[in-house]
Amino acid sequence: MIKRLNPRERWIVIAGLVLLGILSFWYLLLNPYFETMGTLDRRIAADRRNLTRVSQMSEQIIRLRQQLAGADLHNLGGKPLFIQVENLTEQAGVREQLLAMRPQPVTTQGEFRQQLVEIRLEKLSLAQLVKLLHAIEYRSGGVQIKSLRVKPRFENRSELDVNMVLMSLEKP
């Protein structure tokens, strides 16, 4: 069939076939290869960033473990958490608003004992709550807030109802 074409038509047909071959080679082989390589390069960059974050977090974990090992977590002052929480409420001046104090079962996590006390306070002002939180944070000697729930009262929106769980760790 090509032999019946004149030379100029043959060149056009050959050029068309070469162009078709180049386009087929590009779309069937090279383009998917380059797209896959670009995707892999982006994944490598993302994995490197994640690896950097993981190494930073592992360094932070090591520092925190060293701080925890260096901390003196033996029962601070020999007082149970229940008594410490009672003293904190007296220091903050919210003993009258204390409705309930419920000690939770002592749990053991690794080499540490965890004591929990749930307290419920009613009709606190925002200033009283801040004073109590400040006392827990800075004067408690190892007591931490595990959970805190604050709701405004229905009848007076300036007064708050507070439920919180306080925690302390100690080495047995």
CORFEN-V203394 format. One record per run of one state. SS is the DSSP state (H for helix, E for strand, C for the rest). FROM is the first residue (numbers start at 1). LEN is the number of residues. If there is no record, write none. Layout:
[[SS & FROM & LEN] [SS & FROM & LEN]]
This chain:
[[C & 1 & 1] [H & 2 & 3] [C & 5 & 2] [H & 7 & 64] [C & 71 & 5] [H & 76 & 3] [C & 79 & 2] [H & 81 & 12] [C & 93 & 2] [H & 95 & 3] [E & 98 & 6] [C & 104 & 3] [E & 107 & 3] [C & 110 & 2] [E & 112 & 13] [C & 125 & 1] [H & 126 & 14] [C & 140 & 4] [E & 144 & 9] [C & 153 & 7] [E & 160 & 12] [C & 172 & 1]]
